[in-house]
Amino acid sequence: MRLSPEETSVLNALGEQGSAMVDRAVGWCAINSGSRNLAGLATTMDLLSDAFSVLPGDLRQRALAPSIEIAVDGREKEQAHTPAIAVTVRPEAPVQVVLTGHYDTVFPADSRFQAVVTRADGALNGPGIADMKGGISVILAALQAFESHVGAGAVGYRVLLSPDEEIGSLASAPVLAEFGRLGHVGLTYEPALADGTLAGARKGSGNFHVRITGLSAHAGRDFALGRNAITAAARIAGALDALNGRRDGVTLNVARIDGGSPLNVVPDIAVVRFNVRFPDAEAAAWLEAGIAKALTAGEGDGLDVSLHGGFTRPAKPFNAAQTELFGKVKEVGGLLGQAIAWTPSGGVCEGNNLFAVGLPNVDTLGVRGGDIHSENEFAWPDSFAERARLSALILMKLASGEIDARGIRALMESR
């Protein structure tokens, strides 16, 4: 690969926009958009819709169905979601690219972590600056730059910005699958590591909730009549935890037990919540069987045990299509003086969803940063322009055919 004069012109103009990309992301971060803060999410959705309206094509706010959650009292409740933002440009073009990101964060409305500041070392510290409002700013900058390229007409693209990635993408998963089936390659904007390293293979993930229903009784007068949901939950939690260490790459984290009652009452409701990680479909099947067996530790003697939730993101192994795509991204990075490397990750993201429907993708094209999901979250400001240039050049090489998008997608179909 070589840089053409036209590509160089686009990249040079983009390199001068770093401050604007940073300022835009900092402004978005000032609006709290925790996954359950519907008012903040709605405000952010409107800001992003206005920003992305500069792109050609069709922009729509896609309504999402409510998802079902198990409350602390064991009851099912509906969780509403704000719409996803969907942009479609040139759907008739021979090469189709899917770009995804999320505008929710892990920080609730009452979090004390609400604004971006600059650290003494120059890094930006703030909620969502890396994960991933910074990445969304990179998407927009890269696409605007690409639209100025003479060969842009060869590539069509779909952008999906979702409001629920941090809680498993349960509502946006159908749209992710829809878009994934329509593309040849995918680009997702989770943050890269601080040195620019990408996530390669990813484990799969699942979130589960076990509801245990017993029978309430007075702990002194009628103790024998009660059926203790908390002790059943403890037995189940122990049996679940015992699955760890029994299969390579599989982990099960018992994260929370809800329930309880006054000390003189036998508790009749408990909910055990846990997350699983697994490297492949075979491991997921092993986990499924192990979970079913673990639940029997709390069954019987008038206790009712029910399992809710499931495997939310399949594993994303590094297959032939991924190897080819990442190799091309490495070549593109080399043209820009960026050393591109990758490493396996136990984390999950929308890239898992896209891969599951046959779309090869790189899912850490966002800004360089770290300490995400904590109040130490940071991003390096110089990485905004750097990563936008990388994405813009990937798009230009897809347009020229130097990255064979159709050929890479075909490798997925032959797996």
ABEGO torsion letter per residue (X at the ends): XBBBAAAAAAAAAAAAAAAAAAAAAAAAAABBABAABAAAAAAAAAAAAAAAAABBEBBBBBBBBBBBBBBAAGBBBBBBBBBBBBBBBGAABABBBBBBBBABBABBAABABABBBBBAAGBBBBBGAAOAAAAAAAAAAAAAAAAABAAAAABBBBBBBBAAAAAGGAAAAAAAAAAAAABABBBBABBBBAAGBBBBBBBBBBBBBBBBBBBBBBAAAAAAABBBAAAAAAAAAAAAAAABGABBGBBBBBABBBEEBBAABBBABBBBBBBBBBABAAAAAAAAAAAAAAAAAABEGGBBBBBBEEBABBBBBBBAAAAAAAAAAAAAAAAAGBBBBBBBBABBBAAAAAAAAGBBBBABABBBBBGBGBAABBBBAAAAAAAAAAAAAAAAAAAAGABBAAAAAAAAAAX
